[in-house]
């Protein structure tokens, strides 16, 4: 009986269950605000679990990914790797610019008080430098995400030459942590029910404005990347009209990914599309799986927009140089995003640490991300997956042009 219950809990349609939790939370807030405030404890429990999971998730995934990367395996894939990284950074920068044009404030259950915002890029760099050398155990315990990231990268690089059994252990441990994350995210509908009920019971339905504006900025940034910037990058690579190829990739890869909400699950679709397009197999057989793991333009947009929304909500107005640094951090975060649906949201606390935003506030923003994730996560995955095959096609076509 317990196995069947767990299977149903983890294997059901997460989008549908989150939507049900959202509707029930709104209904309870409307019908009985006192009860709605009482069930807010469910949302607080969910937020606290996200705060606890995020540090160990980032540490394990980054460490395992780097340690298990084969030395010297990039010789044939460097052009596509460069395109993936440039595309992800451009997406993050686009999100930052759009967030500056349309600043968004969110309604949180309890905003933090007495936050000392950084006075400029100098203070941010100084803070980052001190966080870099933090004790790894303290970094994990205190949620110092910059320190966590540095220790994970450093240990990962040194463990690339470790024995196969050590690498297997790291991969298995990372998978185990991801399993715990999947279980926590499977409970998201209950958490969303509590968060929505309490938020709307306290703040009223004005909170919808912030959510709608946030979603609009996210989708707007993704549309700009998909229909303007990605085609521009492809044109610079192949020097011919990029739009026919762009629309094919969006139609045959993006639509499927929108509904599956998993870049990994869309790999067979992209492999089949690459074959039908006549691309070089030695390129797409490596580039498509690689892109499903590190080509995360949509995730970079999500991290950037929600982090700046958290900053604006706390009364912090960052200067552009600090926001530019955020673009770099968001790009790095996105490349380490897990394969869990909505996993990029768990990277938000790392980016929020640039602005001295407490992890409690960052965790509440993650909760907001799950509320709008019914649409946001699907659009994010569609952009990520369609870009995988688009950039792979651009590099393959460019190689054919050189050989001709």
C-alpha positions as CSV (number, residue, x, y, z in Angstrom):
1,X,0.0,0.0,0.0
2,X,2.8,2.4,1.0
3,X,4.7,1.7,-2.3
4,X,1.6,2.4,-4.3
5,X,0.9,5.7,-2.5
6,X,4.5,6.8,-3.0
7,X,4.4,5.9,-6.7
8,X,1.2,7.9,-7.2
9,X,2.7,10.8,-5.2
10,X,5.9,11.0,-7.2
11,X,4.6,9.9,-10.6
12,X,1.4,12.0,-11.0
13,X,1.0,15.1,-13.2
14,X,2.8,17.7,-11.1
15,X,1.5,20.7,-13.1
16,X,-2.1,19.5,-12.6
17,X,-1.6,18.9,-8.9
18,X,0.0,22.3,-8.4
19,X,-2.9,24.0,-10.3
20,X,-5.3,22.2,-8.0
21,X,-3.4,23.3,-4.9
22,X,-3.4,26.9,-6.2
23,X,-7.2,26.9,-6.8
24,X,-7.9,25.3,-3.4
25,X,-5.7,27.9,-1.7
26,X,-7.5,30.8,-3.4
27,X,-10.9,29.3,-2.6
28,X,-10.0,28.9,1.1
29,X,-8.6,32.4,1.3
30,X,-11.8,33.7,-0.1
31,X,-14.2,31.6,2.0
32,X,-12.5,31.5,5.4
33,X,-9.4,33.8,5.8
34,X,-8.8,32.6,9.4
35,X,-8.5,28.9,8.3
36,X,-6.4,30.1,5.4
37,X,-3.9,31.7,7.7
38,X,-3.8,28.5,9.9
39,X,-2.9,26.2,6.9
40,X,-0.1,28.6,6.1
41,X,2.1,26.4,8.2
42,X,2.0,23.9,5.3
43,X,3.6,26.6,3.1
44,X,6.1,27.5,5.7
45,X,7.1,23.9,6.1
46,X,7.6,23.6,2.3
47,X,9.7,26.8,2.2
48,X,11.9,25.5,5.1
49,X,12.4,22.2,3.3
50,X,13.5,24.1,0.1
51,X,15.9,26.2,2.2
52,X,17.4,23.0,3.7
53,X,17.7,21.2,0.3
54,X,19.2,23.9,-1.9
55,X,22.8,24.0,-0.4
56,X,23.5,20.2,-0.5
57,X,21.8,19.9,-3.9
58,X,24.1,22.5,-5.5
59,X,27.2,21.1,-3.8
60,X,26.6,17.5,-4.8
61,X,25.5,18.1,-8.4
62,X,28.3,20.5,-9.3
63,X,30.9,18.2,-7.6
64,X,29.7,15.1,-9.3
65,X,29.3,16.7,-12.7
66,X,32.8,18.0,-12.8
67,X,34.4,14.9,-11.2
68,X,32.7,12.6,-13.7
69,X,33.6,14.7,-16.8
70,X,36.1,12.8,-18.9
71,X,39.5,14.6,-19.3
72,X,40.1,15.7,-22.9
73,X,36.5,14.8,-24.0
74,X,35.8,18.3,-25.5
75,X,38.0,18.2,-28.6
76,X,35.1,17.7,-31.1
77,X,32.5,19.7,-29.1
78,X,34.3,23.0,-28.4
79,X,32.3,25.1,-31.0
80,X,29.0,23.9,-29.7
81,X,30.1,24.4,-26.1
82,X,31.0,28.0,-26.8
83,X,27.7,28.6,-28.4
84,X,25.8,27.0,-25.5
85,X,27.7,29.2,-22.9
86,X,27.3,32.4,-25.0
87,X,23.6,31.8,-25.5
88,X,23.1,31.2,-21.8
89,X,24.9,34.4,-20.8
90,X,23.0,36.4,-23.4
91,X,19.7,35.0,-22.1
92,X,20.7,36.0,-18.5
93,X,21.7,39.5,-19.6
94,X,18.4,39.9,-21.5
95,X,16.5,38.9,-18.4
96,X,18.4,41.5,-16.3
97,X,17.8,44.3,-18.8
98,X,14.1,43.5,-19.0
99,X,13.9,43.3,-15.2
100,X,15.4,46.8,-15.0
101,X,12.8,48.1,-17.5
102,X,9.9,46.4,-15.7
103,X,10.9,46.1,-12.0
104,X,8.7,43.7,-10.1
105,X,7.8,43.5,-6.5
106,X,6.3,40.4,-4.9
107,X,3.9,39.9,-2.0
108,X,5.6,37.7,0.5
109,X,4.2,36.4,3.8
110,X,7.0,38.0,5.8
111,X,9.6,40.3,4.3
112,X,12.9,40.5,5.9
113,X,13.8,43.7,7.8
114,X,17.0,45.7,8.2
115,X,18.7,44.2,5.1
116,X,21.8,46.1,4.3
117,X,22.0,46.2,0.4
118,X,25.4,46.3,-1.2
119,X,26.5,49.8,-2.0
120,X,28.0,48.9,-5.4
121,X,30.0,46.4,-7.4
122,X,33.1,47.0,-5.1
123,X,31.2,45.8,-2.0
124,X,29.7,42.9,-3.9
125,X,33.1,41.7,-5.1
126,X,34.6,42.1,-1.6
127,X,31.7,40.1,-0.1
128,X,32.1,37.4,-2.8
129,X,35.9,37.2,-2.2
130,X,35.3,36.6,1.6
131,X,32.7,34.0,0.9
132,X,35.0,32.2,-1.5
133,X,37.3,31.2,1.4
134,X,34.6,30.2,3.9
135,X,34.9,26.9,5.7
136,X,33.0,24.3,3.6
137,X,31.1,23.0,6.6
138,X,30.1,26.5,7.7
139,X,29.2,27.3,4.1
140,X,26.8,24.4,3.9
141,X,25.4,25.1,7.4
142,X,24.9,28.8,6.8
143,X,23.8,28.6,3.2
144,X,26.9,30.5,1.8
145,X,26.2,29.5,-1.8
146,X,29.3,31.2,-3.2
147,X,31.5,29.2,-0.9
148,X,29.6,26.0,-1.6
149,X,30.0,26.6,-5.4
150,X,33.8,27.2,-5.1
151,X,34.4,24.1,-2.9
152,X,32.3,22.0,-5.2
153,X,34.2,23.2,-8.3
154,X,37.6,22.8,-6.6
155,X,36.9,19.3,-5.3
156,X,35.3,18.3,-8.6
157,X,38.4,19.3,-10.5
158,X,40.8,17.5,-8.2
159,X,38.5,14.4,-8.3
160,X,38.5,14.2,-12.1
161,X,41.6,11.9,-11.7
162,X,40.1,9.8,-8.9
163,X,39.4,6.1,-9.2
164,X,36.3,5.0,-11.1
165,X,34.8,3.6,-7.9
166,X,35.1,7.1,-6.3
167,X,33.4,8.8,-9.3
168,X,30.7,6.2,-9.2
169,X,30.1,6.9,-5.5
170,X,29.8,10.6,-6.2
171,X,27.4,10.1,-9.1
172,X,25.3,7.7,-6.9
173,X,25.3,10.1,-4.0
174,X,24.3,13.0,-6.3
175,X,21.5,10.9,-7.7
176,X,20.3,10.1,-4.1
177,X,20.2,13.8,-3.2
178,X,18.3,14.4,-6.5
179,X,15.8,11.7,-5.3
180,X,15.2,13.6,-2.1
181,X,14.7,16.8,-4.1
182,X,12.2,15.0,-6.3
183,X,10.3,13.9,-3.2
184,X,10.3,17.4,-1.8
185,X,9.1,18.8,-5.1
186,X,6.4,16.1,-5.3
187,X,5.0,17.7,-2.1
188,X,4.9,21.1,-3.8
189,X,1.1,21.1,-4.3
190,X,0.5,20.9,-0.6
191,X,3.1,23.7,0.0
192,X,1.6,25.8,-2.7
193,X,-1.9,25.3,-1.1
194,X,-0.6,26.7,2.2
195,X,1.4,29.5,0.7
196,X,-1.4,30.8,-1.6
197,X,-4.0,30.5,1.2
198,X,-2.0,32.4,3.7
199,X,-0.7,35.0,1.2
200,X,-4.1,35.9,-0.2
201,X,-5.8,35.8,3.2
202,X,-3.3,38.4,4.5
203,X,-2.6,40.5,1.4
204,X,-5.8,40.0,-0.7
205,X,-5.9,39.3,-4.4
206,X,-3.6,42.2,-5.2
207,X,-0.8,39.7,-4.9
208,X,-1.9,38.4,-8.4
209,X,-0.6,41.6,-10.0
210,X,2.9,40.8,-8.9
211,X,2.7,37.2,-10.0
212,X,1.2,38.2,-13.4
213,X,3.9,40.9,-13.9
214,X,6.7,38.5,-13.0
215,X,5.4,35.9,-15.4
216,X,5.1,38.5,-18.1
217,X,8.8,39.5,-17.7
218,X,9.9,35.9,-17.7
219,X,7.9,34.9,-20.8
220,X,8.9,38.2,-22.5
221,X,12.6,37.5,-22.0
222,X,12.2,33.9,-23.2
223,X,10.4,35.1,-26.4
224,X,13.1,37.7,-27.1
225,X,15.8,35.0,-26.8
226,X,13.9,32.4,-28.9
227,X,12.8,34.7,-31.7
228,X,15.5,37.4,-31.9
229,X,18.8,36.6,-30.1
230,X,19.1,32.8,-30.8
231,X,18.4,33.4,-34.6
232,X,21.1,36.2,-34.4
233,X,23.6,33.9,-32.9
234,X,22.8,31.2,-35.5
235,X,23.1,33.8,-38.3
236,X,26.6,34.8,-37.1
237,X,27.5,31.1,-37.3
238,X,26.1,30.1,-40.6
239,X,25.7,33.5,-42.4
240,X,22.3,32.7,-43.9
241,X,18.6,33.2,-42.9
242,X,18.2,31.5,-39.5
243,X,14.5,31.7,-39.2
244,X,13.4,28.6,-41.1
245,X,15.7,26.5,-38.9
246,X,14.6,28.3,-35.8
247,X,10.9,27.7,-36.4
248,X,11.5,24.0,-37.2
249,X,13.3,23.5,-33.9
250,X,10.6,25.4,-31.9
251,X,7.8,23.4,-33.6
252,X,9.3,19.9,-33.5
253,X,11.4,20.2,-30.3
254,X,10.0,23.1,-28.3
255,X,6.3,22.0,-28.4
256,X,7.1,18.5,-27.1
257,X,9.4,19.8,-24.4
258,X,6.7,22.3,-23.3
259,X,4.5,19.4,-22.3
260,X,7.1,17.0,-21.0
261,X,8.9,19.7,-19.0
262,X,12.1,17.7,-19.1
263,X,15.1,18.4,-21.4
264,X,16.4,14.9,-20.6
265,X,13.2,13.3,-21.7
266,X,13.3,15.3,-24.9
267,X,16.8,14.0,-26.0
268,X,15.3,11.3,-28.3
269,X,13.1,13.9,-30.0
270,X,16.1,16.1,-30.6
271,X,18.3,13.2,-31.8
272,X,15.6,12.2,-34.3
273,X,15.2,15.8,-35.5
274,X,18.9,16.2,-35.9
275,X,19.0,13.1,-38.1
276,X,16.1,14.3,-40.2
277,X,17.9,17.6,-40.7
278,X,20.9,15.7,-42.0
279,X,23.3,17.0,-39.3
280,X,26.7,15.4,-38.6
281,X,26.2,12.4,-36.3
282,X,29.6,12.9,-34.7
283,X,28.4,16.3,-33.6
284,X,24.8,15.8,-32.6
285,X,25.4,12.5,-30.8
286,X,27.6,14.4,-28.3
287,X,26.0,17.9,-28.4
288,X,22.4,17.0,-27.8
289,X,23.0,15.1,-24.5
290,X,25.5,17.8,-23.4
291,X,23.0,20.6,-24.2
292,X,20.3,18.8,-22.0
293,X,22.7,19.3,-19.1
294,X,24.4,22.7,-19.6
295,X,22.5,24.7,-22.3
296,X,20.0,26.4,-19.9
297,X,19.0,29.7,-21.3
298,X,15.6,29.4,-19.8
299,X,17.0,28.6,-16.4
300,X,19.3,31.6,-16.6
301,X,16.3,33.8,-17.3
302,X,14.4,32.4,-14.4
303,X,17.2,32.8,-11.9
304,X,17.9,36.4,-13.0
305,X,14.3,37.6,-13.1
306,X,13.3,36.0,-9.7
307,X,16.5,37.2,-8.0
308,X,15.9,40.8,-9.1
309,X,12.3,40.5,-8.1
310,X,13.5,39.4,-4.6
311,X,15.8,42.4,-4.5
312,X,13.1,44.9,-5.5
313,X,10.8,43.4,-3.0
314,X,13.3,44.0,-0.2
315,X,13.8,47.7,-1.4
316,X,17.2,46.9,-3.0
317,X,17.8,48.7,-6.4
318,X,21.1,47.2,-7.7
319,X,23.3,49.2,-10.1
320,X,23.9,47.8,-13.6
321,X,27.4,46.6,-12.9
322,X,26.2,44.4,-10.0
323,X,23.3,43.2,-12.2
324,X,25.9,42.3,-14.9
325,X,27.7,40.2,-12.3
326,X,24.3,38.6,-11.6
327,X,24.2,37.6,-15.3
328,X,27.5,35.7,-15.0
329,X,26.4,34.0,-11.7
330,X,23.0,33.1,-13.2
331,X,24.7,31.6,-16.2
332,X,26.9,29.5,-14.0
333,X,23.9,28.5,-11.8
334,X,21.9,27.6,-14.9
335,X,24.6,25.3,-16.2
336,X,24.4,23.4,-12.9
337,X,20.6,23.1,-12.9
338,X,19.4,19.6,-12.0
339,X,17.1,17.5,-14.2
340,X,14.3,17.8,-11.7
341,X,11.2,19.7,-13.0
342,X,11.5,23.2,-11.6
343,X,15.0,22.4,-10.4
344,X,16.4,25.8,-11.6
345,X,14.3,27.5,-8.9
346,X,16.4,25.9,-6.2
347,X,19.4,27.8,-7.5
348,X,17.8,31.2,-6.7
349,X,19.3,31.5,-3.2
350,X,22.8,31.3,-4.7
351,X,22.1,34.4,-6.9
352,X,20.3,36.2,-4.1
353,X,23.4,36.0,-1.9
354,X,24.9,38.6,-4.1
355,X,22.5,41.1,-2.7
356,X,22.7,40.0,0.9
357,X,19.1,38.7,0.7
358,X,18.4,36.2,3.5
359,X,17.8,32.5,2.6
360,X,14.4,32.7,4.2
361,X,13.3,35.4,1.7
362,X,15.0,33.5,-1.2
363,X,13.1,30.3,-0.2
364,X,9.8,32.2,-0.3
365,X,10.6,33.5,-3.8
366,X,11.2,29.8,-4.8
367,X,7.7,29.2,-3.6
368,X,6.4,32.0,-5.8
369,X,8.3,30.3,-8.6
370,X,6.4,27.1,-8.1
371,X,3.1,29.0,-8.2
372,X,3.8,30.5,-11.6
373,X,5.8,27.4,-12.6
374,X,2.6,25.9,-14.1
375,X,3.5,28.0,-17.2
376,X,7.0,29.2,-16.5
377,X,8.7,25.8,-16.2
378,X,7.1,24.5,-19.4
379,X,8.2,27.6,-21.3
380,X,11.7,27.4,-19.8
381,X,12.1,23.7,-20.9
382,X,10.8,24.5,-24.4
383,X,13.4,27.2,-24.8
384,X,16.2,25.1,-23.4
385,X,15.5,22.0,-25.5
386,X,14.7,23.7,-28.8
387,X,18.0,25.7,-28.4
388,X,19.9,22.5,-28.0
389,X,19.1,21.3,-31.5
390,X,19.1,24.8,-33.0
391,X,22.7,25.5,-31.9
392,X,23.8,21.9,-32.7
393,X,22.4,22.4,-36.2
394,X,24.2,25.8,-36.6
395,X,27.6,24.2,-35.7
396,X,27.0,21.2,-38.0
397,X,26.0,23.4,-40.9
398,X,29.0,25.6,-40.3
399,X,31.3,22.6,-40.4
400,X,29.7,21.5,-43.7
401,X,30.2,24.9,-45.1
402,X,33.9,24.8,-44.2
403,X,34.3,21.3,-45.8
404,X,32.5,22.4,-49.1
